[in-house]
Amino acid sequence: MARRVFFSFHFANDFWRTQQVRNMNSLEGQTLCSANDWEEVKRKGDASIEKWIGDQLQGKTCVVVLVGAETANRPWVIHEISKGWNDKRGVLGIRIDKLLDTNSRPSTAGVNPLSKVTFTGTTRTLAEVAPLKVPSGADSKAVYASIANNIEAWIEEAIRIRANN
């Protein structure tokens, strides 16, 4: 049975790359907002965005953060990671910078967004506990195959880590 996951990513930069991961058919992810739908949610303000995130996380077992060049700079991505962890869901980062965009170009590896989430009252970050996976392969096809072959095991690992922390 496929795990139900929440995908967190930088919409503007990485939507095309994330679609490649979502279409691997090994997972059940949330229905992604179109650009127009996301603009409508944003237009209603922060409370509307928080509600949308909360609604989308319902019934999910893991937050899968698809990490591109600027993912760690997106405040709502950090919110999704924090909320997922605090709500007892597994959290997993996967680098997607080597997957090609709509112009057939890879990106650069960005900062690990899990390092932006700290545990209350400490300097310890989620990056010290939750995994950030770097798929093997020198090109987009090899990286895609690495993700496709490993994502289910990575998610199970993230869920086990959360259960033990």
DSSP file (Angstrom, degrees, kcal/mol; ACC not computed):
  #  RESIDUE AA STRUCTURE BP1 BP2  ACC     N-H-->O    O-->H-N    N-H-->O    O-->H-N    TCO  KAPPA ALPHA  PHI   PSI    X-CA   Y-CA   Z-CA
    1    1 A M              0   0    0      0, 0.0     2,-0.1     0, 0.0    25,-0.0   0.000 360.0 360.0 360.0 130.0    0.0    0.0    0.0
    2    2 A A        -     0   0    0      1,-0.1    25,-0.2    25,-0.1     2,-0.1  -0.420 360.0-117.2 -70.4 138.9    1.4    3.4   -1.0
    3    3 A R  E     -a   27   0A   0     23,-0.5    25,-3.0    -2,-0.1     2,-0.6  -0.458  21.3-126.2 -70.6 146.4    2.2    5.9    1.8
    4    4 A R  E     +a   28   0A   0     55,-0.2    57,-2.9    23,-0.2    58,-0.7  -0.879  39.7 179.2 -95.9 119.0    0.3    9.1    1.7
    5    5 A V  E     -ab  29  62A   0     23,-2.7    25,-0.8    -2,-0.6     2,-0.5  -0.819  30.1-131.8-123.8 159.0    2.8   11.9    1.8
    6    6 A F  E     - b   0  63A   0     56,-2.7    58,-3.0    -2,-0.3     2,-0.5  -0.950  23.8-144.5-107.2 124.3    2.8   15.7    1.8
    7    7 A F  E     - b   0  64A   0     -2,-0.5     2,-0.4    56,-0.2    58,-0.2  -0.795  14.3-169.7 -92.9 128.4    5.2   17.3   -0.7
    8    8 A S  E     + b   0  65A   0     56,-2.5    58,-2.7    -2,-0.5     2,-0.3  -0.968  25.4 131.8-117.1 131.4    6.9   20.5    0.4
    9    9 A F        -     0   0    0     -2,-0.4     2,-0.9    56,-0.2    58,-0.1  -0.980  63.2 -81.4-166.4 169.1    8.9   22.5   -2.2
   10   10 A H     >  -     0   0    0     56,-0.5     4,-2.7    -2,-0.3     5,-0.2  -0.770  41.1-157.8 -85.3 107.0    9.6   25.9   -3.8
   11   11 A F  H  > S+     0   0    0     -2,-0.9     4,-1.5     1,-0.2    -1,-0.2   0.913  83.1  47.2 -55.4 -54.1    6.7   26.2   -6.2
   12   12 A A  H  4 S+     0   0    0      1,-0.2    -1,-0.2     2,-0.2    -2,-0.0   0.884 122.9  31.3 -61.7 -42.1    8.2   28.8   -8.6
   13   13 A N  H  4 S+     0   0    0      1,-0.1    -1,-0.2     2,-0.1    -2,-0.2   0.834 130.0  27.3 -86.1 -32.8   11.6   27.2   -9.0
   14   14 A D  H  X S+     0   0    0     -4,-2.7     4,-2.8     1,-0.1     5,-0.3   0.293  75.9 110.5-122.9  10.2   10.9   23.5   -8.7
   15   15 A F  H  X S+     0   0    0     -4,-1.5     4,-2.0    -5,-0.2     5,-0.1   0.919  86.1  48.1 -54.8 -46.6    7.3   22.7   -9.7
   16   16 A W  H  > S+     0   0    0      1,-0.2     4,-1.1     2,-0.2    -1,-0.2   0.913 113.2  47.6 -61.4 -44.3    8.5   20.8  -12.9
   17   17 A R  H  > S+     0   0    0      1,-0.2     4,-1.3     2,-0.2     3,-0.4   0.905 110.6  51.9 -63.5 -41.4   11.1   18.8  -11.0
   18   18 A T  H  X S+     0   0    0     -4,-2.8     4,-2.8     1,-0.2    -1,-0.2   0.846 101.8  60.3 -67.0 -32.1    8.6   17.9   -8.3
   19   19 A Q  H  X S+     0   0    0     -4,-2.0     4,-1.8    -5,-0.3    -1,-0.2   0.868 100.4  56.3 -61.8 -34.8    6.1   16.7  -10.8
   20   20 A Q  H  < S+     0   0    0     -4,-1.1    -1,-0.2    -3,-0.4    -2,-0.2   0.918 111.3  42.8 -62.3 -42.9    8.7   14.1  -11.9
   21   21 A V  H >< S+     0   0    0     -4,-1.3     3,-1.7     1,-0.2    -2,-0.2   0.928 112.5  52.4 -69.3 -45.0    8.9   12.7   -8.4
   22   22 A R  H >< S+     0   0    0     -4,-2.8     3,-0.8     1,-0.3     5,-0.3   0.810 104.2  58.3 -61.4 -29.9    5.2   12.8   -7.8
   23   23 A N  T 3< S+     0   0    0     -4,-1.8    -1,-0.3     1,-0.2    -2,-0.2   0.276  74.3  96.9 -87.0  12.0    4.6   10.8  -11.0
   24   24 A M  T <  S-     0   0    0     -3,-1.7    -1,-0.2     1,-0.1    -2,-0.1   0.624  82.4-140.4 -75.3 -11.9    6.7    7.9   -9.9
   25   25 A N  S <  S+     0   0    0     -3,-0.8    -2,-0.1    -4,-0.1    -3,-0.1   0.593  75.9 103.8  66.1  13.8    3.5    6.2   -8.8
   26   26 A S  S    S+     0   0    0     -4,-0.1   -23,-0.5   -24,-0.0     2,-0.3   0.490  80.0  43.9 -98.6  -3.3    5.0    4.7   -5.6
   27   27 A L  E    S-a    3   0A   0     -5,-0.3     2,-0.6   -25,-0.2   -23,-0.2  -0.898  70.3-131.6-135.9 160.8    3.3    7.3   -3.4
   28   28 A E  E     +a    4   0A   0    -25,-3.0   -23,-2.7    -2,-0.3     2,-0.2  -0.959  37.6 178.1-111.5 111.4    0.0    9.0   -2.8
   29   29 A G  E     -a    5   0A   0     -2,-0.6   -23,-0.2   -25,-0.2     3,-0.1  -0.598  34.9 -85.6-107.0 170.9    0.7   12.7   -2.5
   30   30 A Q        -     0   0    0    -25,-0.8     2,-0.4    -2,-0.2    -1,-0.1  -0.372  51.4 -96.3 -70.1 154.7   -1.6   15.6   -2.0
   31   31 A T        -     0   0    0      1,-0.1     2,-0.2    -2,-0.1    -1,-0.1  -0.586  47.3-126.3 -68.0 128.0   -3.2   17.2   -5.0
   32   32 A L        -     0   0    0     -2,-0.4     2,-0.1     1,-0.1    -1,-0.1  -0.533  17.4-115.1 -82.2 144.6   -0.9   20.1   -5.9
   33   33 A C        -     0   0    0     -2,-0.2     2,-0.1     1,-0.1    -1,-0.1  -0.463  25.7-125.1 -69.0 143.7   -2.3   23.6   -6.3
   34   34 A S     >  -     0   0    0     -2,-0.1     4,-2.7     1,-0.1     5,-0.2  -0.432  34.4-100.5 -75.5 167.3   -2.1   25.2   -9.6
   35   35 A A  H  > S+     0   0    0      1,-0.2     4,-2.1     2,-0.2     5,-0.1   0.900 126.2  49.7 -57.0 -40.5   -0.4   28.6   -9.8
   36   36 A N  H  > S+     0   0    0      2,-0.2     4,-1.8     1,-0.2    -1,-0.2   0.908 110.9  48.1 -66.2 -42.6   -3.8   30.2   -9.8
   37   37 A D  H  > S+     0   0    0      2,-0.2     4,-2.2     1,-0.2    -2,-0.2   0.915 111.6  50.1 -64.6 -42.4   -5.2   28.2   -6.9
   38   38 A W  H  X S+     0   0    0     -4,-2.7     4,-2.8     1,-0.2    -1,-0.2   0.896 108.5  52.5 -64.2 -39.9   -2.0   29.0   -4.8
   39   39 A E  H  X S+     0   0    0     -4,-2.1     4,-2.3    -5,-0.2    -1,-0.2   0.882 108.5  51.6 -62.3 -37.3   -2.4   32.7   -5.6
   40   40 A E  H  X S+     0   0    0     -4,-1.8     4,-1.0     2,-0.2    -2,-0.2   0.917 110.8  47.1 -65.5 -43.7   -6.0   32.5   -4.4
   41   41 A V  H >< S+     0   0    0     -4,-2.2     3,-0.8     1,-0.2     4,-0.3   0.944 114.5  47.4 -61.3 -47.8   -4.9   30.9   -1.1
   42   42 A K  H >< S+     0   0    0     -4,-2.8     3,-2.0     1,-0.2    -2,-0.2   0.872 103.7  61.4 -62.5 -38.6   -2.1   33.4   -0.6
   43   43 A R  H 3< S+     0   0    0     -4,-2.3    -1,-0.2     1,-0.3    -2,-0.2   0.791  97.4  59.6 -60.6 -28.3   -4.4   36.4   -1.4
   44   44 A K  T << S-     0   0    0     -4,-1.0    -1,-0.3    -3,-0.8     4,-0.2   0.548 113.8-116.6 -80.9  -6.8   -6.5   35.4    1.6
   45   45 A G    <>  -     0   0    0     -3,-2.0     4,-1.8    -4,-0.3     3,-0.4  -0.293  37.8 -50.0 103.4 175.9   -3.5   35.9    4.0
   46   46 A D  H  > S+     0   0    0      1,-0.2     4,-2.8     2,-0.2     5,-0.2   0.855 128.2  56.3 -59.9 -40.3   -1.3   33.9    6.3
   47   47 A A  H  > S+     0   0    0      1,-0.2     4,-2.1     2,-0.2    -1,-0.2   0.885 107.6  50.3 -61.8 -37.5   -4.2   32.3    8.2
   48   48 A S  H  > S+     0   0    0     -3,-0.4     4,-2.5    -4,-0.2    -1,-0.2   0.892 110.8  48.7 -66.8 -40.3   -5.6   30.9    5.0
   49   49 A I  H  X S+     0   0    0     -4,-1.8     4,-2.7     2,-0.2    -2,-0.2   0.933 111.1  49.9 -65.5 -45.6   -2.1   29.5    4.0
   50   50 A E  H  X S+     0   0    0     -4,-2.8     4,-2.6     1,-0.2    -2,-0.2   0.899 112.0  48.5 -59.9 -40.9   -1.8   27.9    7.5
   51   51 A K  H  X S+     0   0    0     -4,-2.1     4,-2.9    -5,-0.2    -1,-0.2   0.921 110.5  50.8 -65.3 -43.8   -5.2   26.3    7.2
   52   52 A W  H  X S+     0   0    0     -4,-2.5     4,-2.5     2,-0.2    -2,-0.2   0.932 112.0  47.3 -59.6 -46.0   -4.5   25.0    3.7
   53   53 A I  H  X S+     0   0    0     -4,-2.7     4,-1.9     2,-0.2    -2,-0.2   0.941 113.1  48.7 -60.7 -47.7   -1.2   23.4    4.9
   54   54 A G  H  X S+     0   0    0     -4,-2.6     4,-0.8     1,-0.2    -2,-0.2   0.910 112.3  48.5 -58.5 -43.9   -3.0   21.9    7.9
   55   55 A D  H >< S+     0   0    0     -4,-2.9     3,-0.7     1,-0.2    -1,-0.2   0.906 111.4  49.8 -62.9 -41.8   -5.8   20.5    5.7
   56   56 A Q  H 3< S+     0   0    0     -4,-2.5    -1,-0.2     1,-0.2    -2,-0.2   0.801 106.4  56.2 -69.1 -28.7   -3.3   19.1    3.2
   57   57 A L  H >< S+     0   0    0     -4,-1.9     3,-2.1    -5,-0.2    -1,-0.2   0.678  79.9 114.4 -76.7 -17.4   -1.3   17.4    6.0
   58   58 A Q  T << S+     0   0    0     -4,-0.8     3,-0.1    -3,-0.7    -3,-0.0  -0.322  87.6   6.2 -57.4 128.8   -4.4   15.5    7.3
   59   59 A G  T 3  S+     0   0    0      1,-0.3     2,-0.3    -2,-0.0    -1,-0.3   0.471  99.3 126.7  79.5   1.9   -4.0   11.8    6.8
   60   60 A K    <   -     0   0    0     -3,-2.1    -1,-0.3     1,-0.1   -55,-0.2  -0.672  44.4-163.4 -93.1 149.1   -0.3   12.0    5.6
   61   61 A T  S    S+     0   0    0    -57,-2.9    29,-2.3    -2,-0.3     2,-0.3   0.572  71.2  25.1-104.4 -13.8    2.4   10.0    7.3
   62   62 A C  E     -bc   5  90A   0    -58,-0.7   -56,-2.7    27,-0.2     2,-0.6  -0.997  61.4-136.6-154.2 143.4    5.5   11.9    6.0
   63   63 A V  E     -bc   6  91A   0     27,-3.1    29,-2.5    -2,-0.3     2,-0.7  -0.925  23.0-161.1 -98.5 118.6    6.5   15.3    4.8
   64   64 A V  E     -bc   7  92A   0    -58,-3.0   -56,-2.5    -2,-0.6     2,-0.7  -0.898   3.7-158.3-104.4 110.0    8.8   14.9    1.7
   65   65 A V  E     -bc   8  93A   0     27,-3.5    29,-2.8    -2,-0.7     2,-0.9  -0.798   4.4-152.9 -92.7 114.4   10.8   18.1    1.2
   66   66 A L  E     - c   0  94A   0    -58,-2.7     2,-0.6    -2,-0.7   -56,-0.5  -0.795  20.4-147.8 -91.2 107.5   12.0   18.2   -2.4
   67   67 A V  E     + c   0  95A   0     27,-2.7    29,-2.7    -2,-0.9    30,-0.6  -0.676  27.8 159.4 -94.8 115.6   15.1   20.3   -2.1
   68   68 A G        -     0   0    0     -2,-0.6     3,-0.5    27,-0.2    42,-0.4  -0.336  59.1 -67.0-111.8-161.8   16.2   22.7   -4.8
   69   69 A A  S    S+     0   0    0      1,-0.2    42,-0.5    40,-0.2     3,-0.1   0.825 129.4  20.4 -62.5 -36.5   18.4   25.7   -5.0
   70   70 A E  S >  S+     0   0    0     40,-0.2     3,-1.6     1,-0.1     4,-0.2   0.253  85.5 111.7-121.4  12.3   16.2   28.0   -2.9
   71   71 A T  G >  S+     0   0    0     -3,-0.5     3,-1.7     1,-0.3     6,-0.2   0.872  76.2  57.5 -55.7 -41.3   13.9   25.7   -0.9
   72   72 A A  G 3  S+     0   0    0     39,-0.4    -1,-0.3    -4,-0.4    -2,-0.1   0.659 100.8  59.1 -67.5 -15.2   15.5   26.6    2.4
   73   73 A N  G <  S+     0   0    0     -3,-1.6    -1,-0.3    38,-0.1    -2,-0.2   0.407  81.3  99.7 -92.1   1.5   14.7   30.3    1.9
   74   74 A R    X>  -     0   0    0     -3,-1.7     4,-1.9    -4,-0.2     3,-0.6  -0.800  60.1-157.3 -95.8 111.8   11.0   29.7    1.6
   75   75 A P  H 3> S+     0   0    0      0, 0.0     4,-2.2     0, 0.0    -1,-0.2   0.846  92.7  52.7 -57.2 -36.6    9.2   30.5    4.9
   76   76 A W  H 3> S+     0   0    0      2,-0.2     4,-2.4     1,-0.2     5,-0.1   0.830 105.7  54.3 -72.8 -28.8    6.2   28.3    4.1
   77   77 A V  H <> S+     0   0    0     -3,-0.6     4,-2.5     2,-0.2    -1,-0.2   0.933 109.3  48.1 -64.3 -45.0    8.4   25.3    3.4
   78   78 A I  H  X S+     0   0    0     -4,-1.9     4,-2.6     1,-0.2    -2,-0.2   0.901 111.4  51.0 -61.8 -40.7   10.0   25.8    6.9
   79   79 A H  H  X S+     0   0    0     -4,-2.2     4,-3.0     2,-0.2     5,-0.3   0.925 109.7  49.8 -61.1 -45.0    6.5   26.0    8.4
   80   80 A E  H  X S+     0   0    0     -4,-2.4     4,-2.5     2,-0.2    -2,-0.2   0.901 111.7  48.4 -62.2 -41.5    5.5   22.8    6.6
   81   81 A I  H  X S+     0   0    0     -4,-2.5     4,-2.5     2,-0.2     5,-0.2   0.955 114.7  45.0 -62.5 -50.2    8.6   21.0    7.9
   82   82 A S  H  X S+     0   0    0     -4,-2.6     4,-3.0     1,-0.2     5,-0.2   0.925 114.7  47.6 -60.4 -47.0    8.0   22.2   11.5
   83   83 A K  H  X S+     0   0    0     -4,-3.0     4,-2.0     1,-0.2    -1,-0.2   0.923 111.7  50.6 -62.6 -44.5    4.3   21.4   11.4
   84   84 A G  H  <>S+     0   0    0     -4,-2.5     5,-2.8    -5,-0.3    -2,-0.2   0.939 114.5  43.1 -58.9 -48.2    4.9   18.0   10.0
   85   85 A W  H ><5S+     0   0    0     -4,-2.5     3,-1.9     1,-0.2    -2,-0.2   0.937 114.6  49.5 -63.6 -47.2    7.5   17.1   12.6
   86   86 A N  H 3<5S+     0   0    0     -4,-3.0    -1,-0.2     1,-0.3    -2,-0.2   0.779 107.3  55.8 -65.4 -25.9    5.5   18.6   15.5
   87   87 A D  T 3<5S-     0   0    0     -4,-2.0    -1,-0.3    -5,-0.2    -2,-0.2   0.219 123.4-106.3 -89.7  14.3    2.5   16.7   14.4
   88   88 A K  T < 5S+     0   0    0     -3,-1.9     2,-0.3     1,-0.2    -3,-0.2   0.751  73.2 139.8  70.9  28.3    4.5   13.4   14.6
   89   89 A R      < -     0   0    0     -5,-2.8   -27,-0.2    -6,-0.2    -1,-0.2  -0.731  58.8-102.6 -97.2 151.5    5.0   12.8   10.9
   90   90 A G  E     -c   62   0A   0    -29,-2.3   -27,-3.1    -2,-0.3     2,-0.4  -0.372  33.8-151.2 -63.0 151.8    8.2   11.6    9.3
   91   91 A V  E     +c   63   0A   0     67,-0.4     2,-0.4   -29,-0.2   -27,-0.2  -0.999  18.4 172.9-131.2 130.3   10.2   14.3    7.6
   92   92 A L  E     -c   64   0A   0    -29,-2.5   -27,-3.5    -2,-0.4     2,-0.4  -1.000  17.3-154.4-139.0 132.3   12.5   13.5    4.7
   93   93 A G  E     -cd  65 132A   0     38,-2.8    40,-3.5    -2,-0.4     2,-0.4  -0.897  10.8-173.5-105.0 140.2   14.5   15.8    2.4
   94   94 A I  E     -cd  66 133A   0    -29,-2.8   -27,-2.7    -2,-0.4     2,-0.3  -0.988  23.5-129.1-132.0 123.8   15.5   14.7   -1.1
   95   95 A R  E     +c   67   0A   0     38,-2.7   -27,-0.2    -2,-0.4     3,-0.1  -0.551  29.5 171.0 -70.9 130.6   17.8   16.8   -3.3
   96   96 A I    >   +     0   0    0    -29,-2.7     3,-1.5    -2,-0.3   -28,-0.2   0.224  42.5 111.4-121.9  11.0   16.2   17.3   -6.7
   97   97 A D  T 3  S+     0   0    0    -30,-0.6    10,-3.6     1,-0.3    -1,-0.1   0.753  75.5  55.3 -63.3 -24.8   18.6   19.8   -8.2
   98   98 A K  T 3  S+     0   0    0      8,-0.2    -1,-0.3    41,-0.1     2,-0.2   0.612  85.8  97.2 -85.8 -10.5   20.0   17.4  -10.8
   99   99 A L  S <  S-     0   0    0     -3,-1.5     8,-0.2    44,-0.1     2,-0.2  -0.519  84.4-109.0 -71.7 148.0   16.5   16.7  -12.2
  100  100 A L        -     0   0    0     -2,-0.2    -1,-0.1     6,-0.1     2,-0.1  -0.472  25.4-141.7 -82.9 149.6   15.9   18.8  -15.3
  101  101 A D    >   -     0   0    0      4,-1.9     3,-2.1    -2,-0.2    -1,-0.1  -0.210  46.1 -75.8 -92.5-169.9   13.5   21.8  -15.4
  102  102 A T  T 3  S+     0   0    0      1,-0.3    -2,-0.1     2,-0.1    -1,-0.0   0.708 135.0  52.6 -64.3 -19.2   11.2   22.7  -18.3
  103  103 A N  T 3  S-     0   0    0      2,-0.2    -1,-0.3     3,-0.0    -3,-0.0   0.180 120.8-108.7 -99.6  16.0   14.2   24.1  -20.2
  104  104 A S  S <  S+     0   0    0     -3,-2.1    -2,-0.1     1,-0.2    -4,-0.1   0.834  77.4 130.9  60.6  36.8   16.1   20.8  -19.7
  105  105 A R        -     0   0    0     -6,-0.1    -4,-1.9     0, 0.0    -1,-0.2  -0.944  51.6-136.8-120.2 141.4   18.5   22.4  -17.2
  106  106 A P        -     0   0    0      0, 0.0    -8,-0.2     0, 0.0     2,-0.2  -0.297  22.2-138.3 -78.6 177.0   19.6   21.1  -13.8
  107  107 A S        -     0   0    0    -10,-3.6     2,-0.3    -8,-0.2   -10,-0.0  -0.403  22.4 -90.0-117.7-164.7   19.8   23.5  -10.8
  108  108 A T        -     0   0    0     -2,-0.2     2,-0.4   -10,-0.0   -38,-0.0  -0.839  42.8-100.6-110.4 154.7   22.3   24.0   -8.0
  109  109 A A        -     0   0    0     -2,-0.3   -40,-0.2   -14,-0.1   -41,-0.1  -0.596  43.9-155.7 -73.9 126.8   22.2   22.3   -4.7
  110  110 A G        -     0   0    0    -42,-0.4   -40,-0.2    -2,-0.4   -41,-0.1  -0.326  30.5 -67.7 -94.2 179.9   20.7   24.6   -2.1
  111  111 A V        -     0   0    0    -42,-0.5   -39,-0.4     1,-0.1    -1,-0.2  -0.345  58.8 -99.2 -63.6 146.4   21.0   24.8    1.7
  112  112 A N    >   -     0   0    0      1,-0.2     3,-1.6    -3,-0.1     4,-0.2  -0.602  29.0-154.1 -69.1 113.4   19.4   21.9    3.6
  113  113 A P  G >  S+     0   0    0      0, 0.0     3,-1.6     0, 0.0     4,-0.2   0.743  90.3  69.5 -64.7 -21.5   16.1   23.3    4.8
  114  114 A L  G >  S+     0   0    0      1,-0.3    13,-1.1     2,-0.2     3,-1.0   0.750  89.6  63.7 -67.0 -21.8   16.1   20.9    7.7
  115  115 A S  G <  S+     0   0    0     -3,-1.6    -1,-0.3     1,-0.2    -3,-0.0   0.578  93.2  63.4 -76.4  -8.7   18.9   22.9    9.1
  116  116 A K  G <  S+     0   0    0     -3,-1.6     2,-0.6    -4,-0.2    -1,-0.2   0.475  88.1  80.1 -91.6  -4.5   16.6   25.9    9.4
  117  117 A V    <   -     0   0    0     -3,-1.0     9,-2.6    -4,-0.2    10,-0.3  -0.916  64.6-169.9-109.0 117.8   14.3   24.1   11.9
  118  118 A T  B     -E  125   0B   0     -2,-0.6     2,-0.3     7,-0.2     7,-0.2  -0.770  25.6-112.6-107.7 152.8   15.5   24.1   15.5
  119  119 A F    >   -     0   0    0      5,-2.4     3,-2.1    -2,-0.3     5,-0.2  -0.647  50.3 -89.5 -80.0 138.2   14.2   22.2   18.5
  120  120 A T  T 3  S+     0   0    0     -2,-0.3    -1,-0.1     1,-0.3     3,-0.1  -0.172 109.3   6.9 -51.3 128.4   12.7   24.5   21.2
  121  121 A G  T 3  S+     0   0    0      1,-0.2    -1,-0.3    -3,-0.1     2,-0.3   0.554 118.7  79.3  77.9   8.2   15.2   25.7   23.7
  122  122 A T  S <  S-     0   0    0     -3,-2.1    -1,-0.2     2,-0.2    -4,-0.0  -0.829  75.7-129.7-135.5 174.5   18.2   24.2   21.9
  123  123 A T  S    S+     0   0    0     -2,-0.3     2,-0.2    -3,-0.1    -3,-0.1   0.336  72.6 118.4-102.4   2.1   20.6   25.0   19.0
  124  124 A R        -     0   0    0     -5,-0.2    -5,-2.4    -4,-0.1     2,-0.2  -0.469  53.6-149.3 -70.1 136.9   20.0   21.5   17.7
  125  125 A T  B >   -E  118   0B   0     -7,-0.2     3,-1.5    -2,-0.2    -7,-0.2  -0.684  25.5-115.6-108.6 163.0   18.5   21.3   14.3
  126  126 A L  G >> S+     0   0    0     -9,-2.6     4,-3.2   -12,-0.8     3,-1.9   0.772 110.9  72.9 -63.6 -26.3   16.2   18.9   12.5
  127  127 A A  G 34 S+     0   0    0    -13,-1.1    -1,-0.3   -10,-0.3   -12,-0.2   0.743  89.8  60.3 -61.3 -21.8   19.0   18.2   10.1
  128  128 A E  G <4 S+     0   0    0     -3,-1.5    -1,-0.3   -14,-0.2    -2,-0.2   0.608 121.1  22.4 -79.5 -11.4   20.8   16.4   12.9
  129  129 A V  T <4 S+     0   0    0     -3,-1.9    -2,-0.2    -4,-0.2    -3,-0.1   0.733 112.0  64.1-120.2 -50.6   17.9   13.9   13.1
  130  130 A A  S  < S-     0   0    0     -4,-3.2     2,-0.2   -16,-0.1    -1,-0.1  -0.556  84.1-109.6 -86.5 145.2   15.9   13.8    9.9
  131  131 A P        -     0   0    0      0, 0.0   -38,-2.8     0, 0.0     2,-0.5  -0.452  19.1-163.5 -79.6 143.8   17.5   12.5    6.7
  132  132 A L  E     -d   93   0A   0    -40,-0.2     2,-0.4    -2,-0.2   -38,-0.2  -0.980  21.8-152.8-116.8 112.9   18.4   14.6    3.6
  133  133 A K  E     -d   94   0A   0    -40,-3.5   -38,-2.7    -2,-0.5   -41,-0.0  -0.708  11.0-159.9 -93.3 136.2   19.0   12.1    0.8
  134  134 A V        -     0   0    0     -2,-0.4   -38,-0.1   -40,-0.2   -40,-0.1  -0.923  24.5-134.9-112.3 102.1   21.3   12.9   -2.1
  135  135 A P        -     0   0    0      0, 0.0     8,-0.1     0, 0.0     2,-0.1  -0.227  21.1-116.2 -58.9 144.2   20.2   10.6   -5.0
  136  136 A S        +     0   0    0      6,-0.1    10,-0.4     7,-0.1    11,-0.2  -0.418  65.1  83.8 -78.2 157.9   23.1    8.9   -6.8
  137  137 A G        -     0   0    0     -2,-0.1   -39,-0.0     1,-0.1     3,-0.0  -0.167  64.7-123.5 123.5 145.6   23.8    9.5  -10.4
  138  138 A A  S    S+     0   0    0     -2,-0.1     2,-0.3     5,-0.0    -1,-0.1   0.643  91.0  35.0 -91.9 -17.5   25.7   12.0  -12.6
  139  139 A D  S  > S-     0   0    0      1,-0.1     4,-2.4   -39,-0.0     5,-0.2  -0.813  92.0 -94.5-134.0 174.9   22.7   13.0  -14.8
  140  140 A S  H  > S+     0   0    0     -2,-0.3     4,-2.8     1,-0.2     5,-0.2   0.874 119.7  51.7 -58.7 -42.6   19.0   13.6  -14.5
  141  141 A K  H  > S+     0   0    0      1,-0.2     4,-2.2     2,-0.2    -1,-0.2   0.911 112.2  45.8 -63.5 -42.4   18.0   10.1  -15.7
  142  142 A A  H  > S+     0   0    0      2,-0.2     4,-2.3     1,-0.2    -1,-0.2   0.895 113.6  48.9 -68.0 -39.8   20.3    8.4  -13.2
  143  143 A V  H  X S+     0   0    0     -4,-2.4     4,-2.6     2,-0.2    -2,-0.2   0.917 110.4  51.5 -65.3 -43.5   19.1   10.7  -10.3
  144  144 A Y  H  X S+     0   0    0     -4,-2.8     4,-2.9    -5,-0.2    -2,-0.2   0.931 110.9  48.1 -56.7 -47.1   15.5   10.0  -11.3
  145  145 A A  H  X S+     0   0    0     -4,-2.2     4,-2.5     1,-0.2    -1,-0.2   0.890 110.1  52.5 -62.8 -39.5   16.1    6.2  -11.2
  146  146 A S  H  X S+     0   0    0     -4,-2.3     4,-1.2   -10,-0.4    -1,-0.2   0.926 112.6  44.4 -62.4 -44.7   17.8    6.6   -7.8
  147  147 A I  H >X S+     0   0    0     -4,-2.6     4,-2.7     1,-0.2     3,-0.6   0.950 114.0  49.6 -63.9 -48.3   14.8    8.4   -6.4
  148  148 A A  H 3< S+     0   0    0     -4,-2.9     4,-0.3     1,-0.2    -2,-0.2   0.876 113.8  46.1 -59.0 -38.8   12.4    6.0   -7.9
  149  149 A N  H 3< S+     0   0    0     -4,-2.5    -1,-0.2    -5,-0.2    -2,-0.2   0.692 126.3  27.0 -77.7 -18.9   14.3    3.0   -6.6
  150  150 A N  H <X S+     0   0    0     -4,-1.2     4,-2.6    -3,-0.6     3,-0.3   0.597  88.4  93.5-120.7 -14.4   14.7    4.3   -3.1
  151  151 A I  H  X S+     0   0    0     -4,-2.7     4,-2.5     1,-0.2     5,-0.2   0.857  87.6  51.5 -59.7 -39.3   12.0    6.8   -2.2
  152  152 A E  H  > S+     0   0    0     -4,-0.3     4,-2.2     1,-0.2    -1,-0.2   0.930 113.2  44.8 -64.3 -43.2    9.7    4.2   -0.5
  153  153 A A  H  > S+     0   0    0     -3,-0.3     4,-2.3     2,-0.2    -2,-0.2   0.890 112.0  53.4 -66.3 -38.9   12.6    3.0    1.8
  154  154 A W  H  X S+     0   0    0     -4,-2.6     4,-2.4     2,-0.2    -2,-0.2   0.910 109.4  48.6 -62.1 -41.7   13.6    6.6    2.5
  155  155 A I  H  X S+     0   0    0     -4,-2.5     4,-2.4    -5,-0.2    -2,-0.2   0.926 110.3  50.4 -64.7 -44.6   10.1    7.4    3.6
  156  156 A E  H  X S+     0   0    0     -4,-2.2     4,-2.2     1,-0.2    -2,-0.2   0.903 110.6  50.6 -60.6 -40.1    9.9    4.3    5.8
  157  157 A E  H  X S+     0   0    0     -4,-2.3     4,-2.7     2,-0.2    -1,-0.2   0.919 109.7  50.0 -61.1 -45.5   13.2    5.3    7.4
  158  158 A A  H  X S+     0   0    0     -4,-2.4     4,-2.2     1,-0.2   -67,-0.4   0.889 110.4  49.9 -62.0 -40.3   12.0    8.9    8.1
  159  159 A I  H  X S+     0   0    0     -4,-2.4     4,-2.1     2,-0.2    -1,-0.2   0.898 111.5  48.6 -66.0 -41.1    8.8    7.5    9.7
  160  160 A R  H  X S+     0   0    0     -4,-2.2     4,-1.4     2,-0.2    -2,-0.2   0.918 110.1  52.0 -64.2 -43.2   10.9    5.2   11.9
  161  161 A I  H  < S+     0   0    0     -4,-2.7     3,-0.4     1,-0.2     4,-0.4   0.925 110.6  48.1 -59.8 -43.9   13.2    8.1   12.9
  162  162 A R  H >< S+     0   0    0     -4,-2.2     3,-1.2     1,-0.2    -1,-0.2   0.897 107.6  54.9 -65.2 -38.7   10.2   10.2   13.9
  163  163 A A  H 3< S+     0   0    0     -4,-2.1    -1,-0.2     1,-0.3    -2,-0.2   0.796 111.7  45.5 -64.0 -26.7    8.7    7.4   15.9
  164  164 A N  T 3<        0   0    0     -4,-1.4    -1,-0.3    -3,-0.4    -2,-0.2   0.375 360.0 360.0 -97.9   3.5   11.9    7.2   17.9
  165  165 A N    <         0   0    0     -3,-1.2    -2,-0.2    -4,-0.4    -1,-0.1   0.360 360.0 360.0-130.0 360.0   12.4   10.9   18.5
